[in-house]
């Protein structure tokens, strides 16, 4: 609300609601871009200066990002460079504020992903089709629909959420989805049809703690048998040749047999030892998703890996050296992500079987390019849909 008000954006319709901060922030920036072309970074820096107590850290992240993105010939400060740079309206501003690097690897340039935009609706288009209700406001038919939900589809980021919503159908014939506020008002979920299955879709946000809290809140109302985390991750073992079957490529789907918590460490002298803990994904879900070795969408085939694990830690890696040092102690990890530990902890509290299915979008290094995110998220969502039909 502070950012929207400071940017002169209409925010009165964005009612406070659990788990929707990131969604609303994206809507604020989309409206900001639509109001005027040729936005510049100095507009955001001025906003941060207007609210130093609330946005001081954001300004530091922006200046660091702008400094790395600044034109090579420019010799001024990062803030001075900002005035010379227009913001690409296709690049989410909130991700830039997190300090992500947009440089491209040779592989990403030579083999771009197919366009899957038709499978991934825009956030604002999704929101227009959603009717919000509390548990008490649900009809008997809607309550019966929830009682038949066996799968909760958990997403963390906007692109994951949009990809999953692009794969489901409304629960009724009116074209409307229903967003249900949980009884304790900690989270919310959307009702939909995933093939023939009744499903609940929730967006947990990034990190294990928020994921745990929201999933527990959702499952207290839904009581589904299974939770499937669908989304994107970084890859651990990059392949440059087709022969290296144990390696991975951008877009590959990882059906994790387990997740490995790599957050705990012990320092011995100059050495840092990772105290890895492994949590196994659900046996029934692994059986359901293990049959495909390759999945194809829009003419591109990606490999489906069933024998690897995913490292899980609330850390955004932008360094190849740091990533490789962390993964030395977890040789079986094909990649890494940030939410799975929270899913495991939620399962321990309220009881359900779970699995993590994510596709590779980068290598956890400074060479990041968001072009792979829509393709990876959509292919993951469509792969799960194919198996649940």
C-alpha positions as CSV (number, residue, x, y, z in Angstrom):
1,X,0.0,0.0,0.0
2,X,2.9,2.3,0.8
3,X,4.5,1.7,-2.6
4,X,1.3,2.0,-4.5
5,X,0.4,5.3,-2.8
6,X,3.8,6.7,-3.2
7,X,3.7,5.9,-7.0
8,X,0.3,7.5,-7.4
9,X,-1.3,4.1,-8.2
10,X,-5.0,3.2,-7.4
11,X,-4.8,0.7,-4.5
12,X,-8.2,1.0,-2.8
13,X,-9.4,-2.2,-4.4
14,X,-6.5,-4.2,-3.1
15,X,-8.0,-5.3,0.2
16,X,-5.5,-6.7,2.8
17,X,-5.6,-10.5,2.5
18,X,-3.2,-13.2,3.8
19,X,-0.6,-14.5,1.3
20,X,-1.4,-11.8,-1.4
21,X,1.4,-9.2,-0.8
22,X,3.5,-10.3,-3.7
23,X,0.4,-10.6,-6.0
24,X,-0.7,-7.1,-5.1
25,X,2.8,-5.7,-5.5
26,X,2.9,-7.0,-9.1
27,X,-0.5,-5.4,-9.8
28,X,0.8,-2.1,-8.4
29,X,3.8,-2.1,-10.8
30,X,1.6,-3.2,-13.7
31,X,-0.7,-0.2,-13.1
32,X,2.3,2.1,-12.7
33,X,3.7,1.0,-16.1
34,X,0.3,1.4,-17.8
35,X,-0.1,5.0,-16.6
36,X,3.0,6.2,-18.3
37,X,5.7,4.9,-20.7
38,X,9.5,5.3,-20.2
39,X,9.7,4.8,-16.5
40,X,13.2,5.3,-15.0
41,X,14.9,3.9,-11.9
42,X,15.3,7.4,-10.4
43,X,11.5,7.5,-9.8
44,X,11.8,4.4,-7.6
45,X,14.9,5.8,-5.8
46,X,12.9,9.0,-5.0
47,X,10.1,6.9,-3.6
48,X,12.6,5.1,-1.3
49,X,13.9,8.5,-0.2
50,X,10.3,9.6,0.6
51,X,9.9,6.6,3.0
52,X,13.4,5.9,4.4
53,X,12.2,4.0,7.4
54,X,10.1,1.5,5.4
55,X,12.1,1.4,2.1
56,X,15.7,2.0,3.2
57,X,16.7,-1.6,2.5
58,X,14.9,-1.6,-0.9
59,X,16.9,1.5,-1.9
60,X,20.2,-0.3,-1.1
61,X,19.1,-3.3,-3.2
62,X,18.1,-1.0,-6.1
63,X,21.4,0.9,-6.1
64,X,23.3,-2.4,-6.0
65,X,21.3,-3.7,-8.9
66,X,21.6,-0.5,-11.0
67,X,25.3,-0.4,-10.4
68,X,25.7,-3.9,-11.9
69,X,23.3,-3.1,-14.7
70,X,24.7,0.3,-15.5
71,X,26.1,1.1,-18.9
72,X,29.7,0.1,-19.3
73,X,30.8,3.5,-20.6
74,X,29.1,5.3,-17.7
75,X,31.5,6.6,-15.0
76,X,29.0,8.2,-12.6
77,X,27.4,6.7,-9.5
78,X,24.7,4.1,-9.6
79,X,22.1,6.7,-8.7
80,X,23.3,9.0,-11.5
81,X,23.2,6.1,-13.9
82,X,19.6,5.4,-12.9
83,X,18.5,8.6,-14.6
84,X,19.9,7.4,-17.9
85,X,18.2,4.0,-17.9
86,X,14.6,3.2,-18.8
87,X,13.0,0.3,-17.0
88,X,11.9,-2.5,-19.3
89,X,8.2,-2.9,-18.4
90,X,8.4,-6.7,-19.2
91,X,11.0,-7.1,-16.4
92,X,9.2,-7.3,-13.0
93,X,10.4,-4.3,-10.9
94,X,10.1,-6.3,-7.6
95,X,12.6,-8.9,-8.9
96,X,15.1,-6.1,-9.8
97,X,14.8,-4.7,-6.3
98,X,15.9,-8.1,-5.0
99,X,19.2,-7.6,-6.9
100,X,18.8,-10.3,-9.6
101,X,21.2,-10.3,-12.6
102,X,19.8,-10.5,-16.1
103,X,23.0,-11.5,-17.9
104,X,22.7,-14.4,-20.3
105,X,24.7,-17.6,-20.7
106,X,25.7,-18.9,-24.2
107,X,23.3,-21.8,-23.8
108,X,20.4,-19.5,-23.0
109,X,21.1,-17.3,-26.0
110,X,21.5,-20.2,-28.5
111,X,18.5,-22.3,-27.3
112,X,15.7,-20.0,-26.2
113,X,12.5,-21.6,-24.8
114,X,9.3,-21.7,-26.9
115,X,6.6,-19.1,-26.3
116,X,4.1,-20.5,-23.8
117,X,2.2,-17.3,-23.1
118,X,-1.1,-18.8,-24.2
119,X,-0.9,-21.3,-21.3
120,X,0.1,-18.7,-18.7
121,X,-2.5,-15.9,-18.3
122,X,-1.6,-12.5,-16.9
123,X,-2.2,-12.0,-13.2
124,X,-4.7,-9.3,-13.7
125,X,-6.8,-11.5,-16.0
126,X,-6.8,-14.2,-13.5
127,X,-7.9,-11.9,-10.7
128,X,-10.9,-10.6,-12.7
129,X,-12.3,-14.2,-12.8
130,X,-12.1,-14.7,-9.0
131,X,-14.9,-14.4,-6.5
132,X,-13.7,-14.2,-2.9
133,X,-15.6,-15.9,0.0
134,X,-15.1,-16.9,3.6
135,X,-15.8,-20.5,4.7
136,X,-19.1,-19.3,6.1
137,X,-20.2,-17.7,2.8
138,X,-19.7,-20.9,0.8
139,X,-22.8,-22.7,-0.7
140,X,-23.5,-26.3,0.2
141,X,-22.4,-27.2,-3.3
142,X,-19.1,-25.4,-2.9
143,X,-18.5,-27.1,0.5
144,X,-19.2,-30.4,-1.1
145,X,-16.7,-29.6,-3.9
146,X,-14.0,-29.0,-1.1
147,X,-14.9,-32.3,0.5
148,X,-13.8,-34.0,-2.7
149,X,-10.5,-32.2,-3.1
150,X,-7.7,-34.8,-2.9
151,X,-4.9,-32.5,-4.2
152,X,-3.6,-29.2,-3.0
153,X,-1.3,-27.6,-5.7
154,X,1.2,-25.3,-3.9
155,X,3.0,-22.5,-5.7
156,X,5.4,-19.8,-4.4
157,X,6.0,-17.2,-7.0
158,X,3.7,-15.3,-9.4
159,X,4.9,-17.1,-12.5
160,X,4.2,-20.5,-10.8
161,X,0.8,-19.4,-9.7
162,X,-0.1,-18.1,-13.2
163,X,1.1,-21.3,-14.9
164,X,-1.0,-23.5,-12.6
165,X,-4.1,-21.2,-13.0
166,X,-3.6,-21.5,-16.8
167,X,-3.9,-25.3,-16.5
168,X,-7.1,-25.5,-14.5
169,X,-10.8,-25.0,-15.2
170,X,-13.3,-23.1,-13.0
171,X,-15.3,-25.4,-10.7
172,X,-18.7,-24.4,-12.2
173,X,-20.2,-23.3,-15.4
174,X,-20.1,-19.6,-14.8
175,X,-16.4,-19.2,-15.7
176,X,-15.6,-17.9,-12.1
177,X,-13.0,-19.3,-9.7
178,X,-13.6,-19.1,-5.9
179,X,-10.9,-17.9,-3.6
180,X,-11.6,-19.1,-0.1
181,X,-10.2,-17.4,3.0
182,X,-9.2,-20.0,5.5
183,X,-11.0,-20.2,8.8
184,X,-8.1,-18.8,10.8
185,X,-7.5,-16.2,8.0
186,X,-3.9,-17.1,7.7
187,X,-4.1,-18.2,4.1
188,X,-6.4,-18.8,1.2
189,X,-7.0,-21.2,-1.7
190,X,-8.7,-21.3,-5.0
191,X,-11.1,-24.0,-6.1
192,X,-10.7,-25.5,-9.6
193,X,-10.8,-28.6,-11.8
194,X,-7.5,-30.1,-12.8
195,X,-8.6,-32.6,-15.5
196,X,-11.2,-34.7,-13.7
197,X,-9.8,-33.8,-10.2
198,X,-11.1,-31.3,-7.7
199,X,-8.1,-29.3,-6.6
200,X,-7.2,-26.4,-4.3
201,X,-4.5,-24.0,-5.5
202,X,-2.6,-22.0,-2.9
203,X,0.2,-19.5,-3.2
204,X,2.5,-19.7,-0.1
205,X,5.2,-17.1,-0.9
206,X,8.9,-17.9,-0.8
207,X,10.6,-19.5,2.1
208,X,9.9,-22.4,4.4
209,X,8.2,-20.6,7.4
210,X,5.5,-18.9,5.4
211,X,5.0,-22.0,3.3
212,X,4.4,-24.1,6.5
213,X,2.0,-21.7,8.1
214,X,-0.2,-21.2,5.0
215,X,-0.3,-24.9,4.1
216,X,-1.3,-25.8,7.7
217,X,-4.0,-23.2,7.5
218,X,-5.3,-24.5,4.1
219,X,-5.2,-28.2,5.1
220,X,-7.1,-27.5,8.3
221,X,-10.0,-26.6,6.0
222,X,-9.4,-28.7,2.9
223,X,-8.0,-31.9,4.4
224,X,-6.6,-33.1,1.1
225,X,-4.7,-36.4,0.9
226,X,-1.8,-35.0,-1.2
227,X,0.1,-31.7,-1.6
228,X,2.1,-31.2,-4.9
229,X,4.5,-28.3,-5.0
230,X,4.7,-27.1,-8.6
231,X,7.3,-24.6,-9.8
232,X,10.8,-23.6,-10.8
233,X,14.3,-24.2,-9.3
234,X,18.0,-23.9,-10.0
235,X,20.0,-26.8,-11.5
236,X,23.0,-28.3,-9.8
237,X,24.7,-30.2,-12.7
238,X,24.8,-28.3,-16.0
239,X,25.2,-30.4,-19.2
240,X,26.7,-29.1,-22.4
241,X,26.3,-32.4,-24.3
242,X,23.4,-34.9,-24.8
243,X,25.5,-37.8,-23.7
244,X,25.7,-36.7,-20.1
245,X,22.5,-38.3,-19.0
246,X,23.2,-37.7,-15.3
247,X,23.4,-33.9,-15.9
248,X,20.5,-31.5,-16.4
249,X,19.5,-28.9,-18.9
250,X,17.5,-25.7,-18.7
251,X,13.8,-26.6,-18.7
252,X,14.3,-30.2,-17.4
253,X,11.7,-31.3,-14.9
254,X,12.8,-32.8,-11.5
255,X,10.3,-35.1,-9.8
256,X,12.1,-35.1,-6.4
257,X,12.4,-38.4,-4.6
258,X,13.5,-36.4,-1.6
259,X,14.4,-33.0,-0.4
260,X,17.6,-32.3,1.5
261,X,17.7,-29.5,4.1
262,X,21.1,-27.8,3.7
263,X,20.5,-24.8,6.0
264,X,22.3,-26.2,9.1
265,X,26.0,-26.0,9.2
266,X,28.9,-26.6,11.6
267,X,32.2,-24.5,11.5
268,X,35.4,-26.5,12.2
269,X,38.4,-24.2,11.9
270,X,38.4,-22.8,8.4
271,X,35.9,-25.5,7.2
272,X,32.2,-25.2,6.9
273,X,30.4,-28.6,7.1
274,X,26.8,-28.8,5.9
275,X,24.6,-30.9,8.3
276,X,22.3,-32.2,5.6
277,X,19.0,-33.8,6.6
278,X,17.0,-35.7,4.0
279,X,13.2,-35.9,3.9
280,X,11.6,-38.4,1.5
281,X,8.7,-37.5,-0.8
282,X,5.5,-39.5,-0.8
283,X,5.7,-43.0,-2.1
284,X,2.3,-43.0,-3.8
285,X,3.0,-39.7,-5.5
286,X,6.4,-40.9,-6.7
287,X,4.7,-43.9,-8.3
288,X,2.2,-41.7,-10.1
289,X,4.8,-39.4,-11.6
290,X,7.6,-41.8,-12.4
291,X,6.4,-43.1,-15.8
292,X,7.5,-40.3,-18.1
293,X,11.2,-39.9,-19.1
294,X,10.5,-37.0,-21.5
295,X,7.8,-34.4,-21.5
296,X,7.0,-32.3,-24.6
297,X,5.3,-29.0,-24.9
298,X,5.2,-26.6,-27.9
299,X,7.6,-28.8,-29.8
300,X,10.3,-28.8,-27.2
301,X,11.1,-32.0,-25.3
302,X,12.5,-31.9,-21.8
303,X,13.9,-34.7,-19.7
304,X,12.0,-35.8,-16.6
305,X,14.4,-36.8,-13.7
306,X,13.0,-39.2,-11.1
307,X,16.1,-40.4,-9.3
308,X,17.4,-37.1,-7.9
309,X,16.8,-34.9,-4.9
310,X,16.3,-31.2,-4.4
311,X,18.4,-29.2,-1.9
312,X,16.1,-26.9,0.1
313,X,17.4,-23.8,1.8
314,X,16.0,-20.2,2.1
315,X,18.9,-18.8,0.1
316,X,19.0,-17.2,-3.4
317,X,22.2,-18.3,-5.0
318,X,23.8,-16.0,-7.5
319,X,27.3,-17.4,-7.3
320,X,28.5,-20.6,-8.9
321,X,31.2,-21.1,-6.3
322,X,28.9,-20.7,-3.3
323,X,26.4,-23.0,-4.9
324,X,28.9,-25.7,-5.6
325,X,30.5,-25.5,-2.2
326,X,27.1,-25.9,-0.6
327,X,26.2,-28.9,-2.8
328,X,29.5,-30.8,-2.2
329,X,27.8,-32.6,0.8
330,X,24.6,-33.4,-1.2
331,X,25.9,-35.2,-4.3
332,X,22.5,-36.6,-5.1
333,X,20.9,-33.2,-5.5
334,X,19.9,-32.3,-9.1
335,X,18.9,-28.7,-8.1
336,X,17.7,-26.5,-5.3
337,X,14.7,-24.5,-4.1
338,X,13.4,-22.6,-1.0
339,X,10.0,-23.9,0.1
340,X,10.1,-27.7,0.4
341,X,11.2,-27.9,4.0
342,X,8.1,-25.9,5.0
343,X,5.9,-28.4,3.1
344,X,7.6,-31.3,5.1
345,X,7.0,-29.5,8.4
346,X,3.4,-28.8,7.5
347,X,2.9,-32.5,6.7
348,X,4.3,-33.4,10.1
349,X,1.8,-31.1,11.8
350,X,-1.5,-31.9,10.0
351,X,-0.8,-35.1,8.0
352,X,-0.6,-35.5,4.2
353,X,1.6,-37.0,1.5
354,X,3.6,-34.5,-0.5
355,X,6.0,-34.2,-3.4
356,X,8.0,-31.4,-5.0
357,X,8.0,-31.2,-8.9
358,X,10.0,-28.3,-10.3
359,X,11.8,-27.3,-13.5
360,X,15.2,-25.8,-14.0
361,X,15.4,-22.1,-14.9
362,X,19.0,-21.2,-14.2
363,X,22.2,-22.6,-12.5
364,X,22.2,-20.6,-9.3
365,X,24.9,-18.3,-10.7
366,X,25.1,-14.7,-11.7
367,X,24.0,-15.8,-15.2
368,X,20.2,-15.5,-14.7
369,X,17.7,-14.9,-17.5
370,X,14.0,-14.9,-16.7
371,X,13.1,-16.1,-20.2
372,X,13.1,-19.7,-19.0
373,X,10.7,-19.1,-16.1
374,X,7.4,-19.1,-18.0
375,X,8.4,-22.2,-20.0
376,X,9.6,-24.1,-17.0
377,X,6.6,-23.2,-14.8
378,X,4.1,-24.0,-17.6
379,X,5.7,-27.3,-18.5
380,X,5.7,-28.3,-14.9
381,X,2.1,-27.5,-14.5
382,X,1.1,-29.3,-17.7
383,X,3.2,-32.3,-16.8
384,X,1.3,-32.7,-13.5
385,X,-2.0,-32.1,-15.2
386,X,-1.2,-34.9,-17.7
387,X,-0.6,-37.4,-14.8
388,X,-3.7,-36.4,-12.8
389,X,-6.2,-36.6,-15.7
